[in-house]
Structure formats: structure tokens, C-alpha cells
Amino acid sequence: MVTREQRVVLTGVVLSIPATYLVYTLTGSFPLAGATLLGLGFVIPSGINGYRDEETTRG
């Protein structure tokens, strides 16, 4: 069974790949594309999961 955390991470990773390609195509900047990949694939899903975990422990 897939947990909520896994669904959030999987969604982030799936969305980050075309977004990274789009950023690189539009800007030609490899560092900016890498930051997009890292942000959408790791940072944002981690933040969402952290927020949701705090929300469930509070109430």
C-alpha cells in the first residue's frame, strides 16, 4: 500500500522532470534547472510532508 508521504514525493518527482526540462529550455541555465529539480523533487515534498505530520500530531 502506498502511503500519503510516498504519494507526495512521487508527485513531486513526476512534476519536477518536465518542469526542469522546461526551465532549461527557456533559460538555458543548467544551475537553475538543477535548482528546479531539487526544489520540486525534494524540498517542496519534504516541506509538505513535514507540515502534514505536524498537523496530525497537533490535533
C-alpha positions in Angstrom: 0.0 0.0 0.0 1.3 3.5 -0.9 1.3 5.9 2.0 0.5 9.6 1.8 4.2 10.6 2.1 5.1 8.4 -0.8 2.3 9.8 -3.0 3.5 13.4 -2.2 7.1 12.5 -3.1 6.2 10.6 -6.2 4.0 13.5 -7.4 6.9 16.0 -6.8 9.4 13.8 -8.7 7.0 13.3 -11.6 6.3 17.0 -11.9 9.9 18.1 -11.4 11.2 16.3 -14.5 9.1 18.2 -17.2 9.5 21.4 -15.2 13.2 21.0 -15.2 13.3 20.4 -18.9 11.0 23.5 -19.4 13.2 25.7 -17.3 16.4 24.6 -19.1 14.8 25.0 -22.5 13.5 28.5 -21.7 16.6 29.8 -19.8 19.5 27.7 -20.9 20.7 27.7 -17.4 21.8 24.4 -16.0 22.1 25.6 -12.4 18.6 27.0 -12.5 17.3 23.7 -14.0 19.1 21.8 -11.2 17.6 24.0 -8.6 14.1 23.4 -10.1 14.7 19.7 -10.0 15.9 19.8 -6.4 13.2 22.1 -5.3 10.2 20.4 -6.8 11.6 16.9 -6.4 12.8 17.1 -2.8 12.4 20.4 -0.9 8.7 21.0 -1.5 7.6 17.4 -0.9 9.6 17.3 2.3 8.0 20.6 3.4 4.5 19.3 2.6 5.1 16.1 4.5 6.6 17.9 7.4 3.7 20.3 7.6 1.2 17.4 7.4 3.0 15.4 10.1 2.9 18.4 12.4 -0.8 19.0 11.7 -1.7 15.4 12.6 0.3 15.4 15.8 -1.3 18.7 17.0 -4.8 17.7 16.7 
